[in-house]
Amino acid sequence: MKLMQHAQILAYNPGVSPREGGLPGLDVLKKVIGSINLFGIIAVVGALAISAIVWAWGHHSGGHQAEANGKKGTVVAAGCALLLGAANGIVAFFSAMGTQVH
């Protein structure tokens, strides 16, 4: 086969694109995922509070390891909150970028 024929085979567009209403239960799935996201955000609030307490306790008691772990936990919890809150935007951004690939 020629190189051009290989490129045409690889560049074949199957014509598949996301569509709402194609399968039953889409609304239920959206509610479940939204609830999981909310549960994750609530868990991150707890993790942030506990990490801040460990950080403060380590600082005031002279426990350098506890202080470092509290700082690390606070940063990780804040990062998780950022990702959970921005999940829809991140997926929408990369989905839009993916549609531009030809």
Secondary structure, 3 states (H helix, E strand, C coil): CCHHHHHHHHCCCCCCCCCCCCCCCHHHHHHHHHHHHHHHHHHHHHHHHHHHHHHHHHHHHCCHHHHHHHHHHHHHHHHHHHHHHCHHHHHHHHHHHHHCCC
